[in-house]
Amino acid sequence: MTLIVTPDQENSYPSLVTALDVRDAYTRGHCDRVCMLAVEMGQAFALPASDLESLRIAGQLHDVGKIGIRDAVLLKPGRLTPDEWEEMKAHTIYGEQIIRETFLTNRNEVAGIVRHHHEAYDGNGYPDRLAGNDIPLSCRILLVIDAYDAMTTGRPYHKARSHDEAMRVLQGESGTKLDPDILSAFSRLIEASPLPVA
Ligand SMILES: [Fe+2]
C-alpha cells in the first residue's frame, strides 16, 4: 500500500514531540530549550537555511530515542552503573531509526545529527567515536547546549547549578569533550541571551 503524504504532513512531527512528553516531561522541556538555543547558535555560525532547519528539528528531537530506554534506567534517581550507561547510549541509535522513518523531507540529515549528538571532540564520545571536524558542526553545537541545559536544570538526583558553575565545568571540557571554538561562541551567545541565566 502506498501512503499518501500531504506537503503539510511532510515537515511536521508533533506526534514525536508528544510521545516524548508523555514518556518523560523533563526530557521534552529540555529538548524545547536546546532547540531554541540551537537555532541561535546556528544563526551565529551563519548556517545555510536548510542546515539551520535540520539543526532546529534535531534540537527538538535529539533525545527522542529515550522513548526506547526502560524506566529503571531513564528515570533512575541516581548514578547509572556501567551497564546502564551502555543501555542509555542506545538512545542515539533509537533516535536515528525513529527519525529515518518519518516523512520529514530532511529526515536523513536530521537522523544523522541525532545519531552523532554525543560524539566528543577528542573521539571519546559515542556511538561512533568520531573526532574533531569529522563530527558534524550541528552535533558539536548540540553537545555544548545539551551539557549546559542538563547542568542548569535540576533533577531528582542533582540540583541545578548556577550559570557560572556550569560555564566553569564546560570550560574544563574544552578540547576534550567540547569543541573550543563552539564553546567560545556559546559563551558569547549565552551572556548576551535574553533567557534567564541563574
Ligand atoms: Fe542525548
Boltz pocket constraint, residues with backbone or C-beta under 6 A from the ligand:
constraints:
  - pocket:
      binder: B
      contacts: [[A, 62], [A, 63], [A, 91], [A, 117], [A, 118]]
      max_distance: 6.0
